């Protein structure tokens, strides 16, 4: 594909966004009734389902129980139809295992696990359509599902990716937020940051792709963290909307019961 | 801020994949016009005038122009005159241009950047101008529709509620698009129609490109001259199933009906012959070739053929017979024919007009200066003015029915024969950047008066009291290296090489750095130097002049008296050269045993060590090659060359060279150890044995065997090729051997395998360039890497990016090659000037024997050319020459011409054709009655039509390692 650039001369990205713009985020909480909490999240064309079970008592694998906090188990999986070429294995490959571990770490530091000693929380994530920043979308969806399940969190966990478009005509290179699949394949570094925006703390940071020079890390990380803050605003609005809706529904059904 | 309308795009490639992409449409994109009061413009986006100037007599209302893709691709020369302004470029168009031609895309961006009132409208992401592709619609049709939609939108948008409006005119050379646009009620014109109405600028018409989109319409009645090209799809399939091969076409310099294609993965290049074989390929084009069956394979013809004479019309005269008769029982090489052009590599060509037969005609033939390029038909209304000028022309198209390609006039350079014009031609033909340094570049220079500061002193080693001196050719103002040497108490020697610290002044990423990187190298012409960095740096601050304090980058060794390295160290330093000497002065000091000061002792020490180093090197198999280098003594008033001298080599030349080699090797080792992935190195690939075949054959006839299997064996067998009766023989062999070599190139170590790092000519495993940062950009890059290695400087991000470095290396290699050719062309130009009104007899030697010619080298001038021994068409020679292919000889009566034989020739300049001056040689000795001419001392008779056409620029494998000072 000749000529695709991360950032064109007129300052737009491949899909028409400006460097600081996120993709459109749409989300819905409580999409399933079986799990304790669930959420569906779209970040552009990246679509993710999250389901949370727990906290519940540890049945299998009792050895993993912690006496002072909850044990968290995350499972990342990608639907075989999520990419343009069919995937062979939905989960359990190296990459997914690494994702599982990262997710575990993120949520162990975000969930107030000390409130649930000797219990276990399961977070299941399924990527339905992959179009870049899959891991970030998973983290964001899991946050919503955890909130839906009523599990206390220190703050929203928001994750966002950023990359760096090479310099043009003497201008410094431009950092760009929320990387989509085309941009991922165009090369350039990829920084993935998960933060607790209101606590201003970073829970997970990962750098991949081509090497990034030390002097560029700050602007790129800065971009990712503003991106994460923007995502939080969207999630917060969705959560409040959802709660309002639930309350409204309860009032309605309450009235119905009285009548 | 963000309108988000997701839409779906399908693309298919290779295996069928459905690709879904998001595409955001926006409302914050503006139209860029001062006229518009609706958009919220950012000040930098306001480009188009509120009241655009009216140039056209027919379309005499205020309007903007909107260009279709084909206009930008073909009519760039008109756009670059900057007559037209207030132009809207669509994103759709720009992207199509980028996919089609990156060079035109760059030129387009330059126009936009120059603020010529070109506005880029991002129509694809604009909510109202975005169009979805329909089913069964080609992307081309969709793009045309998008362009028309944008015109429509602009017309609506630029209408005020009061009904005042500005129109937008669509310029397109695509008739379909034009018709559809007119049907839609838009104003659409072809470039020609529009330019014709510009009465103030009639000469724009000359620059009109004549590419016709309704192809082949011009000559349905005649039989086509060339076979049709295959379609892109056929080519794709053909290449996939192996029936077709692809490669770059190189036209032959000696024969306009012959060329070769280098195909990847084949050791021999594919030969192409005749009009049909070449099938409209122009030098440099990327072509698809079909191999002929082995029975039809041919051999490179041994005739020298030029496309002489005027325009024969659209016929192909039977020139090809000459070719066919050439193949008899000779070793045949793979032969093919061009079936399609994958990508044209046309550029602009310098040359002259060959006037048509009739006065006032507008069709003329253009003859390019580069012999590998065919003649071009152009249309011009100012032929009388241009007849005496060198002009630039671009090719537009080459139809099947036309013998020559069609082109258009771009600009005139100046009077033919004028030295400045000819120099300009030379620079343009070799693509050498020769504009003045821009203000942005000059702003990066240090402010004068410049002095060494305290900070410099703190971080550098002070070597001001060491006895350092520099040795260079006379008149050299860009001194980039200096040396010192003294004996240590333990009997060993300390030797230091001090290189100008250019990277201290040229910081990465600045405009100065970018310009230097683009220029790549300083170009030395006979009468002129084109600097890579501004003069303040090259001749002053970086030049290590005598008795002046300068910053330098030092490489210091401890050497045993046997020239073995015990230790190496690098550091940035401050030096003060005691004396800047010429090679001759240094030689005198060394030879004068009465001088015994530090300087003389140091020089002698260096000289002795250098001899030992050289011995070590040649023992390892380093080659000693030769190429004739000449200097002109130029009259200081008129700048006419007065005298030609061959450059002399002294001991001191080789002394400096040895230590530069040593420094380069030490630095290469160091930076590779520190940066295995991104070190900038220089390699010289081992030439394939097939390269040596012609030389081996002609040497065999002289009774010498050439061992080409190893570098060492080769160098030894070169030493053995000596003939006592012909003292120049060995030199000739070395000159020819040099031509068999491949080019040495810069590369980035992460891009190729370590076993390919080797430098064949120098017989060292790794090598780089460190010692001439004033005139080579590669050295600056190496300096930066080394500075990081020793902790003297920061790392910059680009240095670690091996793809970026590789790109830079590619440019450097290209610039280097071009600079070399330009240098040689400049020598040739001055030789021509030198021979004006002069006839001289000179001693020459036969380089090659061809079927119809002898190629002769005149060492005194470093000149070579062809003597035709076969009669031209319609001519009768009183003598006949017999060609022996096995023995590589031409025999005429009792006289036998062998390769390497000395001959005497008479040189004169043929000025009968003012457009193209030729250096004509006539054979003087050996005497062949009826063929040779008497020596100039005797009264001359009617000269014979035997001529040697001197070459303007040789492309043959040049001695890559040889630079201005013979340094490597």
Interface residues (C-beta under 8 A of the other chain):
Chain A: X1 X2 X3 X8 X9 X10 X12 X14 X15 X16 X17 X21 X23 X24 X44 X45 X84 X85 X131 X169 X170 X180 X182 X210 X211 X213 X214 X215 X216
Chain B: X1 X2 X4 X6 X13 X17 X18 X19 X20 X21 X22 X23 X24 X25 X26 X91 X95 X98 X99 X109 X112 X113 X120 X122 X124 X125 X509 X511 X514 X795 X796 X797 X800 X801
